[in-house]
Amino acid sequence: MKKVLITGAAGYIGSHAVVDFHNAGYEVIGVDNYLNSEEGTYKRIAQITGKEIAHHNIDLRDKKAVFSLFKSEKDIDAVVHFAALKSVPDSVDNPIFCFDNNNNSTLNLADACSQFGVKHFIFSSSCSVYGNVTADQLPVTEETQLKRPESPYGYTKQNGEEMLHYFSDVKDVKIMALRYFNPVGAHPSGEIGELPAKRVNNLVPVITQSAAGVIDAFTVFGSDWKTRDGSCIRDYIHVSDIASAHTLAYEFLKKQDDEKFFDVINLGSGEGVSVFEAIKAFERATGVRAPYKVGDRRDGDVESIYSNPQKAKEVLGWEPKFDIEDMMASAWKWQQKLKELGMAVHKL
Ligand SMILES: NC(=O)c1ccc[n+]([C@@H]2O[C@H](COP(=O)([O-])OP(=O)(O)OC[C@H]3O[C@@H](n4cnc5c(N)ncnc54)[C@H](O)[C@@H]3O)[C@@H](O)[C@H]2O)c1
């Protein structure tokens, strides 16, 4: 059985990937230092898979610890690298920590892959690498010109891709960077999902939290954008669909004859959904009202961004299985689970 090392395995997307790789028949090893997660996630993953995976508490900035992990876990065939700081506002407040954490984790893993002969590497990238996309650039393809990212976080993704690309020019490793648009929702079982952030500002968590009464009515930032209903448009994609793309990317990389390989692929639904449409989808899917108010536009917001997911379909054979109502229904189920766990508000 091929061994796959998943970093950030206790986190939001990583935990869903653990389930997907396990279900596809791989031996999964998790790494996380619980910077933005908790070890209890592995127990809840086991509720879904029936098996608790082997896992290690390692800060991936610690090169010595990373190397001794690769030494002790022999025959790792692939690294699927989710671990990163993902908070854009935190990265703006403390860019050095974000650069140190995200870039050095990636460097140490790449170095360990080359030292220990690991042949496959999948990198969590983001649509933030495209910077401030203008209306004439939509939908965003992999050929869309990269601009200066809007945040230090976005820069770590652009930079991470570049570092790995240069690395794959000289080392026998096949690398795929997957650029996610807006991952939302939770596993249909309701056992795993996204933990509440310190500063809740993503749309789906604010919808579920306001509907649950955890926060007051949330603000829709601007209703005067030049879109079909005046609110901003984004490309939401179910987290389980994001996870399954990684398993398909690994299958794809294994089939490549060349020892050196690098490519990037967008992961989005291809459909732009407005803020008002997302709120309505939530209310349709759950029968629950999510209180909101309309405010001014927020600095730094882009009017509209959505992907062209054609390459993911052609190269990986990947197509999203879950629609916007599935995303909302599963996010709501997870909100109930958070309440049951006593974790409905940020606890980390
Ligand atoms: N969620 C999104 O909206 C989104 C969008 C685009 C890209 N991404 C990227 O996808 C990846 C996963 O995101 P997520 O939403 O699951 O985030 P998350 O915060 O839930 O998970 C990341 C995990 O990595 C761990 N981690 C961070 N730094 C570490 C370190 N130095 N050593 C060990 N573990 C460390 C955290 O504890 C956490 O469990 C990240 O790379 C993120 O940048 C996320």
The ligand as a Tripos MOL2 file, in Angstrom:
@<TRIPOS>MOLECULE
LIG
   44    48     1     0     0
SMALL
NO_CHARGES

@<TRIPOS>ATOM
      1 N1         -9.6120   27.3940    3.2310 N.am      1 LIG1
      2 C1         -9.4350   28.2190    2.2190 C.2       1 LIG1
      3 O1        -10.2730   29.0990    1.9620 O.2       1 LIG1
      4 C2         -8.2360   28.0890    1.3140 C.ar      1 LIG1
      5 C3         -8.2530   28.6740    0.0360 C.ar      1 LIG1
      6 C4         -7.1270   28.5360   -0.7780 C.ar      1 LIG1
      7 C5         -6.0100   27.8470   -0.3280 C.ar      1 LIG1
      8 N2         -6.0230   27.3110    0.9320 N.ar      1 LIG1
      9 C6         -4.8250   26.6070    1.4010 C.3       1 LIG1
     10 O2         -5.1800   25.2730    1.7020 O.3       1 LIG1
     11 C7         -4.3750   24.7860    2.7810 C.3       1 LIG1
     12 C8         -5.2540   24.2260    3.8620 C.3       1 LIG1
     13 O3         -6.1260   25.2560    4.3120 O.3       1 LIG1
     14 P1         -7.1940   24.9900    5.4380 P.3       1 LIG1
     15 O4         -8.3690   25.8130    5.1080 O.co2     1 LIG1
     16 O5         -7.3500   23.5360    5.6550 O.co2     1 LIG1
     17 O6         -6.4460   25.6630    6.6660 O.3       1 LIG1
     18 P2         -6.3610   25.1610    8.1910 P.3       1 LIG1
     19 O7         -5.7780   26.2790    8.9650 O.co2     1 LIG1
     20 O8         -7.6530   24.6160    8.6290 O.co2     1 LIG1
     21 O9         -5.3320   23.9600    8.0770 O.3       1 LIG1
     22 C9         -3.9400   24.1650    7.9910 C.3       1 LIG1
     23 C10        -3.3020   23.2540    9.0100 C.3       1 LIG1
     24 O10        -1.8860   23.3920    8.9400 O.3       1 LIG1
     25 C11        -1.3780   23.3850   10.2700 C.3       1 LIG1
     26 N3         -0.0970   24.0890   10.2450 N.ar      1 LIG1
     27 C12         0.1350   25.3950    9.9480 C.ar      1 LIG1
     28 N4          1.4360   25.6680   10.0420 N.ar      1 LIG1
     29 C13         2.0640   24.5090   10.3950 C.ar      1 LIG1
     30 C14         3.4190   24.1530   10.6490 C.ar      1 LIG1
     31 N5          4.4100   25.0470   10.5900 N.pl3     1 LIG1
     32 N6          3.6890   22.8690   10.9900 N.ar      1 LIG1
     33 C15         2.6970   21.9540   11.0710 C.ar      1 LIG1
     34 N7          1.4040   22.2340   10.8490 N.ar      1 LIG1
     35 C16         1.0800   23.5070   10.5170 C.ar      1 LIG1
     36 C17        -2.4430   24.0740   11.1010 C.3       1 LIG1
     37 O11        -2.3860   23.7280   12.4580 O.3       1 LIG1
     38 C18        -3.7200   23.5810   10.4420 C.3       1 LIG1
     39 O12        -4.2120   22.4050   11.0480 O.3       1 LIG1
     40 C19        -3.5170   25.9660    3.2290 C.3       1 LIG1
     41 O13        -2.2620   25.8570    2.6050 O.3       1 LIG1
     42 C20        -4.2760   27.1630    2.7100 C.3       1 LIG1
     43 O14        -3.4330   28.2470    2.4870 O.3       1 LIG1
     44 C21        -7.1110   27.3990    1.7520 C.ar      1 LIG1
@<TRIPOS>BOND
     1     1     2 1
     2     2     3 2
     3     2     4 1
     4     4     5 ar
     5     4    44 ar
     6     5     6 ar
     7     6     7 ar
     8     7     8 ar
     9     8     9 1
    10     8    44 ar
    11     9    10 1
    12     9    42 1
    13    10    11 1
    14    11    12 1
    15    11    40 1
    16    12    13 1
    17    13    14 1
    18    14    15 2
    19    14    16 1
    20    14    17 1
    21    17    18 1
    22    18    19 2
    23    18    20 1
    24    18    21 1
    25    21    22 1
    26    22    23 1
    27    23    24 1
    28    23    38 1
    29    24    25 1
    30    25    26 1
    31    25    36 1
    32    26    27 ar
    33    26    35 ar
    34    27    28 ar
    35    28    29 ar
    36    29    30 ar
    37    29    35 ar
    38    30    31 1
    39    30    32 ar
    40    32    33 ar
    41    33    34 ar
    42    34    35 ar
    43    36    37 1
    44    36    38 1
    45    38    39 1
    46    40    41 1
    47    40    42 1
    48    42    43 1
@<TRIPOS>SUBSTRUCTURE
     1 LIG1         1 GROUP 0 **** ****
